[in-house]
């Protein structure tokens, strides 16, 4: 990471998403907008926490600069994952963007009360999907100055 907080390297992005179509759309969008990144994908909350805690097969997982988190997943849902991330001193500074189909006021309130950094409802149109990810990239990967304890860190 550069001294000014810019990454200066490909961004490590963790996508926590069980819908394979949404995974593919996200991959395509990040390729289309040509952002320097490494996208890591897990399909449920337990896999997400193993990746973040570098457990088992994920022992050498990089620390993400950004987490894109679906709420409605099998095994352990995104609400539980968000709570665990934000309660963990080693993980809580990683920006978490909730990216979900739910526009429920209850879900939004819960996500923000658990310290989600943003709450976005998945768009239905392909061009809107790409535009949303372009905005995420511009804001979170280009404009935001990252915490030295998150960006560029390879150990917990």
Buried (B, 14 or more C-beta within 10 A) or exposed (E): BEEEBBBEBBBBBBBBBBBEEBBEBBEBBBEEBEBEBBBBBBBBBBBBBBBBBBEEEBEEBBBBBBBBBBBEBEEBBBBBBBBBBBEBEBBBBBBBBBBBBBEEEEBBEBBEEBEBBBBBBBBEEEEEBBBBBBEBBEEBBEEBEBBEEBBBBEEE
